[in-house]
Structures are given as structure tokens and as C-alpha cells.
Amino acid sequence: MSTVGSDETLFAIVEALRERDGAGVTELATDLDLAKSSVHKHLRTMVEHGYAVNDGGEYRLGLEFFSVGEDARDRHDVYYAAKGQVDALAAETGEMAWLLVEENGRAVYLHGARGDADVNVESIAGSWTHLHLNSGGKAILAHLPRERVDDIVAEHGLPGRTEHTVTDRAALDAELEAIRERGYAVNRREDLEGISAIGAPVVHDGSVVGALAVAGAARRVTREDREDELAERLLTAVDDVEVNLAYQ
């Protein structure tokens, strides 16, 4: 697949600024192996359009990205349909709760609430992960057409994050079938050691449009009695989200 070189340079600069708390032209040019003049031109253009701020020669990302991100999020009807349910799930269960959607073959955290966990969910919202690594992503995969799953696996693979991650396609297919039969997916320390989660798909007009998930300490979330309790509450929340979508 061909790409535009200047665009690749721009996105490399954006990602570099994202990773740093401010950076100068020389630092960026050296780290990215780019000409200082090219980096400076891109940064100057970003500043003019509000996508970067020049603070005495140190550049950082501008808040125009925040506006764009909100617009992108708001275009998902499921965000408005599910936001209240995610917040309620976290409050009622004490666990972290999430709304995830699939975009470009990856799971994106669209909204989260922390429950009793000491976690900055705002820093996670908007980030992405592989679909097969977490419960919400697996719930989505289980309800995508087989051809779409094939394409996603071909493009992104099944990389392991922990020793518990499912990295074999046959094993994944068997799990996706079990998810369809059970109605929800389980992540048992597959994304992060010590964290487990339960996820269920949100379906609208016959297509999966996202998933809700509840996550917390593995010793607590996937204990049999607790898993059943959380799954029941999760599936009730999904029903409410699907009703909200139907009447939007």
C-alpha cells in the first residue's frame, strides 16, 4: 500500500510529540532522522492551525486535537446510547467499566468509568488495543462476519501480551463460538497480568456496533460467583444500550 511521504513525516512528528512533554526542532529531527528544516516547516504549519503550541522553542500538541477527537467520538451513536450505562456499571459494581468499538480492525476505548479503582480512565480513553486481547474486543470479534475476522487477523495478527493470551487461530475460533453461545466474553489476564474482564457485544440493526466491559482484579472478577453476578448486570446494561440505540 503506497503512502504520501510528507504525511508520513507529519504523523511521525505528531506521534513523537505525543510521547514527549515538549520537544524542540533539533531533538525531533535527531530522533526521527529528519532534516531540521522539514521538521520546522511541519511544526510551524501545525501551530498556525492550532495542532501544536510553540512554548519558547519547545513544541507540544495543541488542543485542536482535543476538538477533533471529540468530534470523532461523537459520530458514534453508541457513545451517547452507552455512556450512562457505563457510568452506572462502574458505580454499581465498583469495577472499571468500558465502552469499546472496533475501528480499522482494532479495539478503541471510547468511554470509561473507574468505579472504586484508582485508575485514570481519561488517559486510557481513546487508546487502542488488539481485539483478541480483551473481553470487549473478543465479544466484537465473535459477532463480526467470518470474512472480516479473517481480514483483521491477517492484518494485525494474534500477538501475545501475557502468557495467557490466545495466539492460536483455531483456539480463538473455538472461543468465539463459545462467546456466541454464552452471550459474553471473558478475559482472564490476557491483556494485563492481574486484570480480568467480562465483555458483551452491543448489536444494532443486526450488526455489532461496540461492546461493554467490566474489568478489575483477576482474583475478584473471574471468581465463579462474581463472574455470574457481573455478567448478569453487564447483559442488562447491554439490553438498555440497544434499546437506547433503537430510539435515538
Backbone bond lengths (Angstrom), bond angles and torsions (degrees), N, CA, C in turn:
res aa  C-N    CA-C-N  psi(-1)  N-CA   C-N-CA  omega(-1)  CA-C   N-CA-C  phi
1 M - - - 1.460 - - 1.525 109.08 -
2 S 1.323 117.64 124.02 1.459 121.67 -178.25 1.520 110.20 -81.10
3 T 1.336 116.07 149.40 1.457 121.91 178.18 1.518 108.86 -132.73
4 V 1.343 115.76 166.18 1.452 121.53 178.86 1.521 108.56 -92.41
5 G 1.335 116.10 123.98 1.458 120.88 -174.64 1.513 114.03 -57.81
6 S 1.332 117.38 -43.81 1.469 120.11 -178.67 1.530 111.30 -64.94
7 D 1.340 116.09 -35.11 1.461 119.67 176.92 1.527 110.77 -66.79
8 E 1.331 116.35 -40.98 1.457 120.21 178.29 1.526 110.15 -60.93
9 T 1.315 116.82 -39.90 1.466 120.81 178.52 1.526 110.46 -64.35
10 L 1.323 116.08 -45.23 1.458 120.35 -179.86 1.520 111.33 -60.05
11 F 1.326 117.19 -46.44 1.464 120.04 -178.43 1.528 111.23 -68.01
12 A 1.329 117.08 -32.53 1.466 119.87 176.10 1.526 110.18 -63.69
13 I 1.327 116.94 -40.05 1.467 121.39 177.75 1.529 110.41 -66.40
14 V 1.321 116.41 -43.21 1.462 120.12 178.86 1.528 110.31 -59.61
15 E 1.321 117.62 -47.06 1.458 121.17 -179.17 1.525 110.99 -64.74
16 A 1.336 116.47 -37.77 1.465 119.78 178.83 1.527 110.68 -65.25
17 L 1.312 117.06 -42.27 1.468 120.10 177.17 1.523 111.23 -66.17
18 R 1.303 115.82 -34.55 1.466 120.19 178.62 1.517 111.46 -62.23
19 E 1.319 116.23 -35.10 1.459 121.52 -177.08 1.525 112.51 -81.55
20 R 1.343 117.27 -15.84 1.461 121.14 -174.79 1.519 111.43 -115.43
21 D 1.289 115.58 155.03 1.461 121.76 173.73 1.525 107.74 -95.69
22 G 1.322 114.33 64.44 1.457 120.46 -177.61 1.525 111.57 95.21
23 A 1.313 116.36 139.70 1.468 121.57 179.27 1.519 109.34 -156.28
24 G 1.313 115.87 147.85 1.448 121.37 178.30 1.514 111.63 -92.88
25 V 1.325 115.10 171.55 1.460 120.32 -178.25 1.524 111.06 -61.19
26 T 1.318 116.66 -46.34 1.469 120.07 -177.10 1.522 111.41 -62.47
27 E 1.341 116.23 -44.28 1.463 120.25 179.33 1.514 111.01 -60.14
28 L 1.332 117.12 -45.62 1.456 120.81 -179.50 1.524 111.44 -65.28
29 A 1.330 115.60 -44.57 1.464 119.54 -179.43 1.525 111.28 -61.11
30 T 1.337 116.05 -41.13 1.466 119.87 -179.82 1.522 111.33 -67.93
31 D 1.323 116.15 -47.43 1.467 120.05 -176.88 1.522 112.11 -65.88
32 L 1.335 116.64 -34.27 1.465 120.73 -176.18 1.526 112.63 -96.76
33 D 1.327 115.98 -1.63 1.471 121.12 -178.77 1.532 110.75 56.80
34 L 1.338 114.79 51.02 1.460 121.64 -179.97 1.513 109.76 -125.06
35 A 1.318 116.10 159.98 1.461 120.80 176.19 1.522 109.82 -69.79
36 K 1.337 116.82 138.99 1.461 120.57 -179.80 1.523 111.00 -59.38
37 S 1.332 116.55 -36.74 1.462 119.30 -178.73 1.522 111.13 -64.18
38 S 1.327 116.89 -38.62 1.459 120.95 179.31 1.525 110.73 -67.34
39 V 1.335 116.59 -45.18 1.460 120.83 178.96 1.520 110.23 -61.01
40 H 1.332 116.67 -43.38 1.469 120.67 -178.48 1.524 111.37 -63.47
41 K 1.319 117.92 -40.66 1.466 121.23 179.51 1.535 110.87 -63.05
42 H 1.317 115.84 -44.08 1.461 119.52 179.65 1.529 110.73 -64.38
43 L 1.319 116.69 -43.40 1.458 120.26 -179.67 1.523 111.39 -64.67
44 R 1.308 116.54 -40.93 1.465 120.28 179.80 1.530 110.17 -62.77
45 T 1.319 116.33 -41.38 1.470 120.35 178.01 1.525 110.61 -64.69
46 M 1.338 116.91 -41.61 1.456 120.71 178.77 1.521 111.19 -62.22
47 V 1.335 116.86 -41.09 1.461 120.95 178.69 1.525 110.47 -62.97
48 E 1.321 116.93 -44.12 1.468 121.15 -178.61 1.527 111.96 -60.18
49 H 1.334 116.77 -30.33 1.466 120.81 -177.41 1.535 112.79 -101.30
50 G 1.318 116.86 5.34 1.455 120.40 176.04 1.510 115.16 85.31
51 Y 1.337 118.03 7.69 1.460 120.52 -178.38 1.524 113.06 -92.54
52 A 1.326 117.00 -2.23 1.459 122.11 174.22 1.515 108.55 -149.96
53 V 1.317 115.27 158.12 1.465 122.39 177.69 1.521 107.95 -125.21
54 N 1.332 116.73 133.52 1.459 122.70 177.32 1.518 108.28 -99.84
55 D 1.320 116.09 107.71 1.454 121.52 -178.74 1.524 108.81 -109.52
56 G 1.336 115.61 83.50 1.465 120.70 179.58 1.507 113.93 62.65
57 G 1.322 116.67 36.77 1.460 120.79 179.29 1.512 114.02 94.60
58 E 1.323 116.93 -8.99 1.454 122.23 173.91 1.532 107.75 -100.05
59 Y 1.319 115.70 126.14 1.459 120.59 -177.52 1.523 110.46 -103.82
60 R 1.315 114.80 142.92 1.460 121.35 173.83 1.524 108.51 -141.66
61 L 1.321 115.97 164.00 1.458 119.95 -178.86 1.523 110.69 -66.36
62 G 1.338 115.79 143.20 1.450 121.51 -179.91 1.512 112.22 -92.46
63 L 1.309 115.58 163.59 1.461 121.31 -176.48 1.526 113.24 -74.17
64 E 1.322 117.94 -4.30 1.462 118.37 174.43 1.522 109.78 -62.51
65 F 1.342 116.78 -29.33 1.462 119.95 175.65 1.525 110.82 -62.60
66 F 1.328 116.08 -35.73 1.462 120.30 178.30 1.516 110.75 -61.73
67 S 1.325 115.59 -44.30 1.460 120.20 179.01 1.521 111.30 -62.61
68 V 1.318 116.51 -44.08 1.466 121.06 179.47 1.526 110.36 -63.74
69 G 1.337 116.48 -42.07 1.456 120.41 179.98 1.519 111.91 -62.82
70 E 1.323 116.41 -41.48 1.463 119.56 177.59 1.531 110.97 -63.32
71 D 1.329 116.51 -41.34 1.462 119.84 178.63 1.529 111.00 -61.60
72 A 1.334 116.00 -42.97 1.467 120.26 -179.97 1.522 110.63 -63.68
73 R 1.337 116.13 -42.79 1.471 120.34 178.81 1.524 111.13 -64.31
74 D 1.326 116.00 -43.27 1.466 120.33 -174.31 1.523 112.83 -68.31
75 R 1.320 117.05 -15.99 1.467 119.44 178.55 1.528 112.05 -75.98
76 H 1.319 116.83 -8.63 1.466 121.22 176.97 1.527 108.37 -92.19
77 D 1.313 117.10 109.51 1.465 120.88 179.59 1.521 111.77 -56.56
78 V 1.326 116.44 -31.55 1.458 119.90 -176.81 1.525 111.14 -65.97
79 Y 1.328 119.00 -22.99 1.460 120.57 178.70 1.525 110.55 -61.27
80 Y 1.331 116.55 -50.21 1.457 120.06 -179.06 1.527 111.24 -69.85
81 A 1.322 116.60 -33.70 1.457 120.02 -179.64 1.526 112.11 -70.96
82 A 1.344 116.72 -27.26 1.463 120.29 -171.36 1.522 114.56 -108.86
83 K 1.307 118.48 -18.20 1.468 120.55 -172.78 1.532 112.18 -53.91
84 G 1.309 117.07 -49.11 1.461 120.18 -179.18 1.510 112.79 -63.46
85 Q 1.327 116.71 -37.12 1.457 120.48 179.61 1.526 111.27 -68.84
86 V 1.332 117.10 -37.02 1.468 120.69 177.01 1.524 109.66 -63.02
87 D 1.316 116.63 -46.40 1.460 120.57 179.39 1.526 110.70 -61.60
88 A 1.326 116.91 -41.30 1.464 120.82 179.94 1.530 111.29 -67.18
89 L 1.320 117.27 -39.88 1.460 121.05 177.95 1.526 110.85 -58.09
90 A 1.319 116.18 -46.38 1.461 120.24 -179.46 1.524 111.28 -64.06
91 A 1.325 115.86 -42.60 1.461 120.02 -178.68 1.520 112.00 -66.03
92 E 1.326 116.57 -39.76 1.462 120.81 -175.06 1.524 112.99 -79.94
93 T 1.328 116.82 -34.00 1.466 119.94 -176.93 1.520 112.74 -95.71
94 G 1.331 117.33 -21.48 1.453 120.46 -175.39 1.514 113.27 79.23
95 E 1.342 116.87 -1.40 1.466 121.58 -179.89 1.532 110.00 -100.01
96 M 1.321 115.69 165.76 1.458 119.56 172.25 1.525 109.56 -66.30
97 A 1.315 116.88 143.15 1.460 121.38 177.36 1.518 108.46 -130.41
98 W 1.336 115.33 145.13 1.464 120.32 -173.74 1.517 111.95 -139.12
99 L 1.323 114.35 150.02 1.461 123.09 164.71 1.510 106.79 -111.74
100 L 1.327 116.49 124.80 1.457 122.02 177.95 1.523 109.77 -121.22
101 V 1.322 115.36 149.53 1.457 121.50 172.82 1.523 108.38 -130.95
102 E 1.307 114.84 160.83 1.475 119.84 175.50 1.513 109.69 -97.50
103 E 1.324 116.27 130.49 1.457 120.93 175.17 1.519 108.57 -143.05
104 N 1.322 116.10 127.50 1.468 121.74 -179.56 1.529 111.90 53.42
105 G 1.335 115.40 35.99 1.456 119.94 175.16 1.514 114.78 79.39
106 R 1.340 117.74 12.49 1.452 121.02 179.60 1.529 110.32 -128.63
107 A 1.309 116.23 158.96 1.459 121.32 177.76 1.524 108.46 -90.66
108 V 1.327 116.49 128.37 1.461 121.91 179.27 1.521 108.79 -116.25
109 Y 1.331 116.14 130.62 1.461 121.26 177.29 1.523 108.34 -79.12
110 L 1.341 116.54 109.70 1.459 120.58 -174.57 1.530 112.13 -90.11
111 H 1.315 116.40 -33.29 1.467 120.25 179.29 1.514 108.82 -158.27
112 G 1.330 115.91 144.24 1.451 119.88 179.11 1.512 112.39 -144.26
113 A 1.325 115.98 157.45 1.459 123.07 174.31 1.521 107.01 -137.21
114 R 1.308 116.96 141.75 1.465 119.33 -167.35 1.516 115.86 -90.34
115 G 1.319 119.64 -15.71 1.457 119.89 -176.24 1.509 110.06 62.84
116 D 1.338 117.40 -131.02 1.464 121.37 179.14 1.524 112.17 -92.98
117 A 1.315 117.52 0.51 1.466 121.04 -177.22 1.526 111.04 -75.92
118 D 1.308 115.72 144.01 1.460 121.31 177.40 1.526 108.36 -90.20
119 V 1.327 115.14 67.42 1.462 122.16 -175.58 1.522 109.08 -128.45
120 N 1.317 116.35 136.22 1.462 121.07 176.58 1.524 108.30 -84.54
121 V 1.332 116.11 90.62 1.463 119.40 -176.32 1.526 111.58 -67.23
122 E 1.337 116.67 -24.05 1.462 119.43 -179.96 1.524 110.95 -63.97
123 S 1.329 116.71 -29.87 1.463 119.90 179.82 1.521 112.10 -76.01
124 I 1.332 116.61 -17.35 1.463 120.89 -179.63 1.525 110.96 -95.40
125 A 1.343 116.93 -34.84 1.466 120.44 179.38 1.524 109.92 -55.88
126 G 1.318 115.35 132.31 1.456 121.54 -177.93 1.517 113.57 94.33
127 S 1.331 117.05 -13.70 1.465 119.27 177.76 1.527 109.76 -83.71
128 W 1.313 116.01 169.33 1.463 119.78 -176.38 1.518 110.44 -130.35
129 T 1.308 115.66 162.70 1.453 122.37 174.16 1.524 108.44 -150.80
130 H 1.317 117.04 169.12 1.454 120.34 176.09 1.527 109.86 -68.88
131 L 1.308 116.14 142.08 1.460 120.90 -176.10 1.525 112.76 -61.92
132 H 1.321 117.49 -35.84 1.462 119.91 -173.42 1.529 113.32 -77.33
133 L 1.343 116.80 -5.19 1.458 119.77 -175.41 1.519 114.10 -86.58
134 N 1.320 117.38 -22.25 1.460 118.15 -174.40 1.520 112.21 -132.43
135 S 1.319 115.43 167.45 1.461 120.20 -172.63 1.525 112.27 -65.73
136 G 1.331 117.19 -44.22 1.458 119.50 179.41 1.512 111.82 -62.73
137 G 1.317 116.14 -42.17 1.463 120.17 178.94 1.514 112.38 -63.83
138 K 1.334 116.37 -41.55 1.463 119.31 178.46 1.523 111.27 -67.27
139 A 1.333 116.51 -35.05 1.471 119.57 177.20 1.523 110.41 -63.39
140 I 1.335 115.92 -37.40 1.466 120.01 176.94 1.523 110.40 -68.23
141 L 1.329 116.72 -48.49 1.467 120.66 179.67 1.522 111.74 -54.91
142 A 1.330 115.92 -40.21 1.467 120.22 -176.78 1.514 112.51 -64.27
143 H 1.325 117.43 -17.79 1.465 120.09 -176.67 1.523 112.65 -118.11
144 L 1.329 116.56 14.23 1.456 121.10 171.05 1.524 109.06 -92.15
145 P 1.333 117.98 154.53 1.463 120.00 174.73 1.533 111.07 -58.68
146 R 1.305 115.81 147.57 1.475 121.07 -177.87 1.521 110.66 -54.46
147 E 1.326 117.50 -40.71 1.465 120.53 -178.42 1.522 111.04 -63.45
148 R 1.332 116.91 -36.42 1.461 120.43 178.60 1.519 111.10 -67.92
149 V 1.324 116.73 -39.78 1.465 120.42 176.73 1.523 110.00 -62.78
150 D 1.323 116.63 -42.28 1.466 120.64 177.70 1.525 110.48 -57.54
151 D 1.314 116.73 -45.01 1.469 120.96 -178.62 1.525 111.04 -64.55
152 I 1.324 116.74 -42.00 1.464 120.53 -179.04 1.524 111.10 -64.23
153 V 1.331 116.46 -44.81 1.460 120.03 -179.85 1.523 110.25 -66.25
154 A 1.326 117.48 -39.06 1.462 120.63 179.29 1.531 111.02 -63.56
155 E 1.341 116.74 -37.57 1.466 120.01 -177.26 1.523 112.93 -81.59
156 H 1.331 117.14 -42.49 1.459 120.51 -171.76 1.528 114.24 -107.51
157 G 1.331 117.38 -12.67 1.450 120.47 -179.42 1.516 112.43 70.57
158 L 1.329 115.44 -169.60 1.466 122.39 178.18 1.534 108.68 -129.33
159 P 1.314 117.00 62.69 1.470 119.67 -177.54 1.518 112.34 -65.63
160 G 1.319 116.25 148.29 1.447 120.97 177.69 1.518 111.23 -88.22
161 R 1.312 116.80 140.44 1.459 121.56 175.50 1.526 110.27 -107.12
162 T 1.331 115.48 -37.56 1.465 121.49 174.48 1.524 107.47 -133.85
163 E 1.312 116.12 177.40 1.463 119.11 179.15 1.521 112.11 -69.02
164 H 1.324 117.09 -10.95 1.458 121.08 -178.07 1.530 112.88 -95.86
165 T 1.315 118.18 -7.51 1.459 121.69 -177.44 1.525 111.12 -65.63
166 V 1.321 116.44 137.13 1.461 121.81 174.92 1.525 108.14 -78.48
167 T 1.310 117.34 114.26 1.464 121.63 -177.64 1.522 113.13 -116.79
168 D 1.316 117.07 1.32 1.463 122.46 -179.86 1.528 109.16 -102.89
169 R 1.329 117.80 130.06 1.462 120.92 -175.06 1.529 111.91 -63.76
170 A 1.310 118.48 -40.29 1.466 120.07 -179.93 1.522 110.32 -64.14
171 A 1.323 116.56 -40.95 1.464 120.10 178.55 1.524 110.67 -66.07
172 L 1.328 116.28 -37.98 1.463 120.00 177.89 1.520 110.63 -64.48
173 D 1.329 116.80 -44.91 1.464 119.93 179.68 1.526 111.32 -59.73
174 A 1.327 116.64 -40.17 1.463 120.16 178.46 1.526 110.60 -64.61
175 E 1.319 115.98 -38.63 1.462 119.23 179.12 1.530 111.10 -68.83
176 L 1.324 117.61 -39.80 1.457 120.69 178.98 1.529 110.90 -62.51
177 E 1.309 116.72 -36.92 1.471 120.24 176.77 1.520 110.02 -65.24
178 A 1.331 116.47 -41.68 1.467 120.15 178.72 1.528 110.94 -64.26
179 I 1.318 116.39 -35.79 1.471 120.52 178.64 1.522 110.33 -64.28
180 R 1.324 116.65 -42.58 1.472 119.91 179.14 1.523 110.86 -62.50
181 E 1.310 116.56 -38.14 1.464 120.12 -179.17 1.535 111.92 -72.91
182 R 1.344 116.17 -38.90 1.459 121.25 -174.91 1.529 111.99 -83.23
183 G 1.334 116.19 -31.49 1.457 120.71 -179.70 1.509 114.30 98.92
184 Y 1.327 117.92 -8.82 1.464 120.56 178.23 1.527 109.82 -151.49
185 A 1.324 114.77 161.99 1.462 122.05 -178.81 1.521 109.82 -111.05
186 V 1.322 115.98 156.15 1.462 121.51 178.43 1.522 109.47 -128.00
187 N 1.295 115.55 134.53 1.470 122.60 173.55 1.521 106.90 -112.61
188 R 1.308 115.87 111.00 1.459 120.94 -179.42 1.530 109.24 -105.53
189 R 1.321 115.61 86.12 1.476 123.22 177.43 1.520 112.41 59.58
190 E 1.315 117.42 31.74 1.458 121.25 -176.74 1.523 113.32 -88.20
191 D 1.338 116.35 -24.08 1.462 121.29 179.58 1.520 110.39 -100.79
192 L 1.317 116.22 -46.09 1.464 122.66 178.79 1.519 109.26 -135.16
193 E 1.320 116.81 135.63 1.458 120.10 175.65 1.523 108.81 -61.64
194 G 1.312 116.10 134.36 1.448 120.33 177.03 1.510 114.80 88.92
195 I 1.339 117.35 -7.97 1.466 121.10 -179.45 1.524 109.55 -118.55
196 S 1.318 116.10 130.10 1.459 121.67 174.37 1.522 108.88 -125.99
197 A 1.310 116.74 163.06 1.464 120.25 -175.84 1.514 110.89 -154.79
198 I 1.326 113.48 161.41 1.465 122.24 175.29 1.516 107.35 -126.02
199 G 1.338 117.20 132.17 1.461 120.90 -177.80 1.513 112.06 -132.64
200 A 1.322 116.32 148.89 1.464 121.30 179.22 1.525 109.32 -136.90
201 P 1.340 116.99 144.37 1.463 120.56 -176.06 1.519 112.29 -77.62
202 V 1.317 115.36 148.96 1.465 122.34 170.76 1.528 106.62 -106.17
203 V 1.322 115.98 119.82 1.468 121.57 -175.66 1.520 108.91 -115.63
204 H 1.330 115.52 133.55 1.466 121.00 179.08 1.521 108.93 -138.68
205 D 1.309 116.65 129.44 1.467 121.98 -178.74 1.519 111.89 53.58
206 G 1.320 116.11 37.46 1.454 121.23 175.27 1.513 115.92 82.98
207 S 1.340 117.65 1.25 1.467 120.81 -179.13 1.526 110.21 -124.94
208 V 1.331 116.02 145.19 1.453 120.25 177.05 1.527 108.62 -75.62
209 V 1.332 116.72 127.85 1.467 121.32 -176.53 1.521 111.53 -115.80
210 G 1.310 117.41 0.56 1.450 120.46 179.20 1.512 109.96 164.07
211 A 1.313 115.26 -167.72 1.470 120.55 178.36 1.517 108.83 -154.27
212 L 1.319 116.06 149.02 1.462 122.22 170.04 1.522 107.79 -103.31
213 A 1.314 116.43 146.62 1.458 120.86 178.88 1.516 110.53 -143.13
214 V 1.321 115.08 149.56 1.458 122.98 174.10 1.517 106.82 -121.50
215 A 1.337 117.07 128.21 1.457 120.97 -174.38 1.520 110.93 -132.17
216 G 1.323 115.70 148.82 1.458 120.30 177.80 1.516 110.64 -174.55
217 A 1.314 115.94 -166.17 1.463 121.19 -178.61 1.526 110.49 -57.57
218 A 1.333 116.22 131.41 1.465 121.12 -174.70 1.525 112.10 -58.70
219 R 1.320 116.88 -38.76 1.473 119.83 -177.79 1.526 112.02 -64.67
220 R 1.334 116.10 -18.30 1.453 120.61 -177.67 1.528 112.38 -103.65
221 V 1.338 116.83 -47.81 1.465 121.36 -171.76 1.518 112.27 -65.98
222 T 1.316 117.49 -42.77 1.468 119.17 -174.34 1.525 112.82 -99.56
223 R 1.317 117.11 13.78 1.467 119.25 167.16 1.525 107.29 -63.41
224 E 1.320 118.23 137.48 1.470 121.14 -167.20 1.527 113.16 -53.47
225 D 1.324 117.52 -49.02 1.451 119.01 -177.94 1.524 111.56 -67.08
226 R 1.330 116.40 -36.78 1.460 120.96 179.79 1.524 110.80 -70.70
227 E 1.326 116.82 -39.61 1.464 119.88 178.83 1.524 110.74 -61.02
228 D 1.307 117.38 -44.04 1.465 120.86 179.06 1.527 110.96 -61.66
229 E 1.328 115.60 -42.48 1.465 120.40 -179.82 1.529 111.20 -64.00
230 L 1.323 116.02 -46.80 1.462 120.17 -179.08 1.530 111.22 -66.65
231 A 1.325 116.85 -39.59 1.460 120.39 -179.93 1.524 110.84 -62.11
232 E 1.325 116.71 -41.47 1.465 120.13 179.67 1.528 110.59 -63.57
233 R 1.321 116.24 -44.36 1.468 119.86 179.65 1.527 110.66 -67.24
234 L 1.320 116.66 -38.32 1.460 121.58 -179.86 1.520 111.31 -64.25
235 L 1.314 116.80 -46.00 1.462 120.61 -178.47 1.530 111.35 -66.61
236 T 1.325 117.21 -32.60 1.460 120.26 175.16 1.522 110.22 -65.47
237 A 1.332 116.21 -41.52 1.466 120.51 178.59 1.520 110.81 -63.96
238 V 1.320 117.28 -40.94 1.469 121.50 178.43 1.530 109.88 -61.88
239 D 1.327 117.15 -42.73 1.471 120.34 177.63 1.527 110.20 -57.08
240 D 1.333 116.21 -43.48 1.463 120.34 -179.28 1.531 111.11 -65.59
241 V 1.313 116.86 -39.48 1.462 120.51 178.42 1.533 110.52 -63.23
242 E 1.328 116.22 -42.93 1.461 119.98 -179.69 1.522 111.34 -65.75
243 V 1.320 117.15 -33.96 1.473 120.15 174.88 1.530 109.58 -66.82
244 N 1.335 116.21 -43.38 1.470 119.55 178.03 1.517 111.34 -59.16
245 L 1.313 117.22 -41.30 1.460 121.31 179.35 1.537 110.63 -63.81
246 A 1.312 115.76 -39.41 1.462 119.78 -177.62 1.520 111.99 -65.09
247 Y 1.339 116.79 -26.95 1.454 120.00 -175.79 1.524 113.34 -109.18
248 Q 1.321 117.49 9.97 1.466 119.60 176.09 1.519 111.00 -72.34
